[in-house]
Amino acid sequence: MADDAKATFSLRGRNPDVLTCIANLSNDEVFTPPEFADRMLDSVAEAWAADHNGANLWADKTAKFLDPCTKSGVFLRRIVSRLTEGLAKEIPLLQERVDHILTRQVFGIAITHLTSLLARRSVYCSKHANSEHSIARSFSSDTGNIWFERTEHTWAAAKCKYCGVSQNVLDRGEGLETHAYAFIHTDDIKTRVAELFGDEMQFDVIIGNPPYQLNTDGFGTQARPIYQQFVQQAKALDPRFLCMVIPARWFSGGMGLDEFRESMLTDYRLRSIDDYLTASDVFPGVGLKGGVCYFLWNRDNPGNCRVSTYYKNEPPSTATRALLEVGADVFIRFNEGLSILKKVVAAETGSDKSLELPESKKFMNLVSSIGAFGLESTFRGKATKSGDDLKVYRNGGVGYISREDVTKERAVFDKWKVFIGRAAPGTGNKDTYPHKILSTPFIGEPGSISSWTYMHIGPFDSKTEAESVLSYLSCRLTRLLILLHKPSADTTRKVYTFVPTQQWTKKWTDEELYAKYGIAADEIAFIEKFVRPMNPGGDSEDA
């Protein structure tokens, strides 16, 4: 009785939910709030019940759980709490029940030494799993089932062969964390996990919030995503269910994510995606452009995916659909946006079988590559024009350069064109709606070019054509179609994939485009909720 009383005290009174106020270490190590971890666990439990004739996951003493990227230990602790309640009838003695859960059902791999201590403190109520203060009584090791040992990168040609980070960035000695996460630094994850926990492991549920990125060297500030490697490794362990919260940029972009995106969008075991447009709604105080999502992967029950989109306190938009539409190479994020896009493409092609526009209808063919004229973003040029110099629209103003010094895109020099910033405006790293989607475009007269800061659209023979394009880009519908293929602030020519061309003989308005494509009143309301008005040739209006 004394042990039971002590366990009860430890579980219910001595372990307050301090995880709600822990600050994140960095944006690539974001702690999960307990209430959000509960939401993810609820999704798993509901899917388990659906696949097991209504059975309660938390009443199954054989189910095994793994968090392969443990930070605060919140997932493990919430799992322990649920199992402690759910197994009360199966294992009546509390201490026996707690020992069973902690030693046979719940496992974690910490990402750093600090988070391993934090997770053990959270789950075992002690940084030593076998100490007198631990609520477990059957561990022989300090670490228990929350493993961490320092892992080194494997350098090949100055980069890690596993995570791709530069040796110049993270080969920094024993005094600092390597950020060589064990779960993704192996060629054989099943063998590696068996080594970590002393036996071959078959997990029923893998759940977690992996590190999102690692900094790389190179031009400017770059970050290499690594969360997809955790997802791929988790799948390789063949769990029944996999649930992870990750950045939503993988839907349509991201460095090195093309293969991952294709594998996810063609995997019918991906059964639900809960998509949060604003990351701070999930992780308060964290700026993460593009939002976040959590997904549920069900090994034994493939089918279409339930997609729910959340924005602020509004009711979610939910639909069950295929993740990859015919003719698309990205995930169409908004359910309402998909309906609108299908109307636009059908009107342009006469078919609803594919989302791909014919080459002659693709607006993206008018859009230049980034840095088309070969002038860096730091270009300043001459302060005044001399002779036949070209005007250069650059970051912070204009400069001038001799025509002979520019060897690229010569055919565009003396044509009309529209310039647009390669990066869209925003508020720091946060997503706010409605927003502009694009920076404000402007007309470039004959004799003008731009630095890396801008891309150009055209060329055109007349100012009338350029003004028509300018008005088209200012329309909300046009910019919604761009948003559907836009993963981040960068607006490369690829984000125009779903935008059709028009006749460039007049100025376009949203009312004309809505009528042309049969956009319904509720669809117009959706567009106007997410896309801010823009004055052609001027700045956007206030939201």
N, C-alpha and C positions, 0 to 999 in steps of 0.2 A: 504493500500500500504506500509505503514511503516513496518508492521509486515512481509509482504512478502519480502521486501527488507532486513530486518534483518535476516530472515531465509535463504535467498539466500546467504548473506554474511557469515553466520555461516556454511552453508553446503559446500560452494565452496571455501571460502578463509581462514576461521579461523581454519580449521581442517586439517592441513597438514598431509601427510602420514608418521608420525613419527614411525609407527609400523614396518617399514622396518629396523629400526636400534635398536630395543629394544633387549637387551640381555635376554637370557632365565634364569629363576630362578634356574632350575635344569633340569636334563635329564628326570625327570618324569613330568615336567611342561614345555613342549616345545612350544614356541610361533610359530604360523603359519604365514609364510610370506604372505603378501596380494596377490601376484601374484599366489601363490599356492591355497589360498582360492578361488580366482576367477576361477581357473581350476576346482576345485571341484564343485563350483556353476554352472559352464557351463555344467558339466555332468548332474546335476540335471535338469537344464532347458531343455536340449536336451531330456532327458527321459520324462519330463512333456509334451513337445510338441508332442513327438511320441505317447503318451497315450491320448492326447487331441486334435487330429486332427490339429496339428500345432499351438495350442494356445500358447501365450506368458505368461509364469509363472509370469513375472514381471508386467503384466498388469491385474492381478487378485487381486482385493481388498479384497477378502475373504480368500486368502491363509494365513495360519499361519505357522510361523517358530520358531524353538526352537534350541538354542545351550545349551545343558545341562552341558557343561563343559567350560564355558566362561573364558577366560584368558585375552587376550588383547582386545577382542571385535571385532576382525577383521571380523569374519563371519557375525556378526550382522550389522556391519557398511557397509560392501559391499552389504548385502541384502537391507539395507535401501537406499543406493545409487541407486541400480537397480530399486527398487520399485518407488523411487522418479521420475525417468525418465519414467518408464513404465506406471505409473498411471496419467501422465500429462493430458491426454485427459479425463480420467474418473473423475478426481478431479482437475480441472484447478487451483484453488487457492493453491499456494505453502504451505502456513502455514496450511491450512486445510488438505492438502495431507500429510504433515509431521506428523501432530498430529494423523491422522488416522493410518498411518504406524506404528508409535512408540507405540501407545496405544492399537492397535487391531491386529497387525500382527507379531510383532517381540518381542521375549521373550528369556531371557537368565538366566541360573543359574550359578553364579560365583563359582569358586572352593576355593578361599580364600578371605579374606577381602581386601587385596591389589589388587587382580585382579578385584574385583567388582568395586573398585574406578577407576581403569584403564579403564575397559570396559565402565562404564558410561561416563567417560570423552571422550572416543573415539566415543561413539554412540550419546550421548546427548550434547556433548561439555561442560559438567559440571558434577562434581561428585555428584551433587544433581539434580535429574531429574525434580524437581519442582522449581528450582531456576530461577532468572531473566536471568541467563546466558544460561539456557538450551534452545535448539531449539524446545523442546516440550512445549506446553502451556496447556495441559489438565491433567497432573498428579497431584494428591493430595499428593503423598508420595515422600520422598527423593529417594527411590530406583527405582521408575518407574517399568518397566518390567524386570529389571536385578536384580534378587534376590540374596541376601546372608545373612545368619545368621549362627553363629557358631553352628556347629553340633558336638555332642559327639559320641565317639565310644560306642558300647554296649558290655561290656566285659563279656565273659563266658569262664571259665577255662583258664584265662589269655590271651585270644585272642578275637578279635572283631568278633562277630557272622556274620557280614556282609562282611567285607573286609579281615578278617583273620590275620590282623597285630597283632604283639605281644604287649601286655599291657606294657611290659618292655621297648618297644621302643617308643611308642607314648602316653603313659599316663604321660604327662609331665607338667601339670599345665596350667592356664589360660593365661599366658604370651606368649605362643607360639601357632602356628597354630596346629590344631588337625589332619588335613588332613583326616578328616572323611567327605567325600564328600556326600552331601545330596542326590544326585541322586541315589546313590547305597546303602545308609543306610536306607532302608525302605523295608517293606514286601509288600507294596501295592503302586506301583509307580503312578498309576492313581489317587488314593485318595491323595497322597502326592503332586502331581503337582496341583491338584485342590485347596489344602490348600495354596500352595505358591502363586498362581495367582488369588485366590478368585472365581474360577469358574471351572466347568469341561472343560477340554481343549482337543480338537481334532486337532492335528498338522498335517499339510500336509507334512512338511519337517522337519526332525531333522538332524542337521549337526554339526560337531565339531571335535575337536582334544583332546581326553580325556587324563587325567594323565595316564602314562604308568605303573608305578610300585610303590610299597612301600617297604622300607627296612624291613627285618625281622631279628630276632636274630637266633642264631644257629651256626653251624660249618662254619667258613669262612664268606665271604661276600655274602649275599643272597639278592635277591629282588623278591618280589611276584608280578606277573603281576595283574593289576586290570582293564586294558582297556576293557577286555572282559565283565566285569560286566556292563560297560556303554553301550556296544552294546546290551547286553541282556535286560537291562532295557528299552532302546530305542525301541527295538522291542515290548516289552510289552505294550508300549503306542500306538501301532498300527498306525504309521504314513503311509502316502502313499509312502514316500521316506525316506530312511535313508542313509546318507553318512558320513563316518568317516575315518580319517587317523590314522592308528595304526601300531605298529611294525609288521614286516612280519614274525616273528618267529613262529607265530601260525600256519603257513603252515605245519610245521612238528615237532614242539617240544614246550618246555616251561613248566615251573612248573604249574601244575594244569590246563592245557589248553586242555587236551584230550577231555573232554565233549564239550567244546566250539568248538574245531576244527571239531568234528563230526557234531555238529549242523549246522555249517556254510557250510561245504562241502556237506551236504545233503539237503540244503535249495535252491530250484530252484528260489527263489525270489532274490537271490544274482546274479545280472545281469552283473556286470562288476567289475574287479579288475585291478587297475593301480599300478603296482609293480615297485618300485625303488630299484635297487640292492645296491646302495650307499646312505645311509641316508643323507649325507652331500649335496647331489644334491638337496634335498628338504629343509633341515634345515641347512643352512651354519654354519659351526663351531660346529655342534653337532655330537658326536660319538655315533653311535647306531648300534652295530653289528647285521648283518642279514638284514639290510635295512628296508624300510617302504613301506606301501601300503595304498591306499584309495579304498574303495569299495562303490558301489551303490546297495542298496537293494530296490526292487520295489514290493510293496505289491500286486498290482493288475495285474502284468504281469510277471508270472514265465516263466522260460526257461533256456537254456544253458547260460553260462557266457562268456562275452568277456574278455579275459586275455591279457593285454598289459604289456610287460616288458621293462623297460627303463634302459639304462646304459650310463652314461656320455652324450655326444652329438650325439650319434649314433641313427639312426631311430629305433623306438620301434618295438619289435616283437609282433605281435598281432594274436590271434586265438580265435575262439569261440568254446567252448568245455564244457563237463561235468567237474565239479570240482573234483569229486572223481572217479578215475578209478577203475574198478573191480580188486580186488586183492591188492589194495593199501590202506593204512591207513593214508596217508598224501596227501597234495596237491603237484603235480609235478610242480615245480616252472617255469621251462623253457619250452616254447613250443617246441623248438628244442630238448631239453633233453627228452621230452616225446616220440618223434619220435624215438630217439636213444634207449631209454629204451625198447620200444615195440619190436624193432628189436632183441635186446639181449635176451629178455625173450622168444620171439617166436622161436629163434634159439635153445634155451635150452629146451623148452617144446614141440615144434611142434604145438603150438596154439597161436593165437593172442586174445583169449577171456579174458585173465586175466594177470595181472602183477605179480602174485605170483609165485615164484619159488618153486619147490618141495623140501621137506626137504633135500633130498640127494644132492641137487644142491646149498644149501644155504651156502655161505662163512661165514655168521655170526655165524654159528655153530662151527666154528674154533676159534672164538674170545672170550676171557675171559671176565668176568665181571670186573668192576672197583675195584681195591684193592683186586684182587683175592687171593693174598698170605697173606693178613691181616696185611701188614706193612704200616703205615701211610706215608704221603708225607714228613713228618719231619724226617723220619728215617735216621740215619747216619751209625750205625753199627760199627764194629771194623775196624780199619785202615788196618790191615794186616790179611791174611788168616792163620788159625791154623787148622791143621789136615784136616778133611773132611768138613770144613765149606762151606757154599754156598756163592757164589758171588751174591751181591744184586746191581742191577742197580737202582740208586736212583737219585733224583734231584741233579744235580751238580757233579756227579761222581759215584763212586762205594764204597761199604762197604762190610763187611762180617758178617755172622751170623751163629751160630751153627744150624745144621739141626734139632736138637731136639726142637729148639725154634720156628719152623715154623710148624704149624699143618695142614695148608690148601694146597691143590693142590700137594700133595706129589708125585703123579704119574707123574708129569711134571718135577720134579727136574732134572732128568738125561736124559731128552730128548732135542732134538733141538727144538727151537721155534723162533718166530720173535717178538721182542718188538716194541711197538709203543706208543708214548705219548698220554695220555688221552685228552690233550688239543692241538688243532691245533695252529700253529704259526699265528701271525697277526701283524698289525700295530696299536697298541692301540685298540680302539673300532671301528676302521674304516674298511670297506671292500674295498680291492683293488684287481683288477683282471689284469692279471691272478695271481692266488695264488696256494699254494700247496695243499690245502684242508686238508692234513694230516701233522703231524710232520714226520720227516724223520725216517723211520723204520730201525731197525738193527737186526742182528742175535744174538740170545742168545744161547751160547754153553751149553752142558750138565753140570750140576752143577751150573746153574745160575737161579736166580729168579729176582723179581723186587719189588720196593715199590709201593705205590699208584700212583706215577707219571706215571707209564707205565702200559699198558695192554699187554697181550701176545696172540699170535696167534699160534695155534698148538694143541698138540705137534706133532713132526715129528721124524721118526726113523733115518733120514739121513740128513746130511748137504745139500745134493743136493736138497731135498724137501724144506728145509728152504730157500735156495737161489732162488728156483723157485717162492716161495710165495713173497719173497722180490722183485724180478723183476716184478711180477704182480702188486704189490702195487705201484710200481714206474711208471706204465703205466698211461697215461693221461685218457684213457677211463675208467679204473677201478676207478680212483679218481672222474671222473665226476659222475659215478653211486653212489658213496658215497655222493657227493654234493647234489644229488637229494633228499636225506633223511636226510640232515644235517642242523639243524636249527641254530646252534651257533658254538662256538669254541670247545665245548665238543664233543668228538668222542666216544660215548658209542658203544657197540656192535650193537645197533639197527640201526646205520647209515649205516651198511653194508647190510641192508635188500635186496637191489636190486642187490647185487654183486653175480654173480654165481661162483662156484668153477671151477677149471681147473684141468688138469692132471699135477701133480707136478714133472714132469720128465725132464723139460728143463727150460731155462730162456725165459720169455715172452717179446715180444716187442709190441708196439702199432700197428705196421704194420701188425703183425700176427693177433691181435685182430680185427683190422678194416676189414681185409679180412674175418675172421671167421664169423663176424656178418653183413657183407655187409654194412658197414658204408660209406655213400656217401661223395663226396668231400666237399660239403657245410657243412655237419655235422662234418667232420674232422676239417674244418676251425672254426666252432663254438667251438668245444672241445678245440682247441689250443688257442682260444681267452680267455677262462676262466680258463684253468688249466695250471699251470706252469710246465715245465719239471722238473724231479727229477732224480738225479743220484742214482742208486741202492747202498745202503750202504753209501751214501754221502749226502751232502746238495744239495738243489735245485739249478739249474742254474739261473742266473739273468734273469729277465723278459725282 
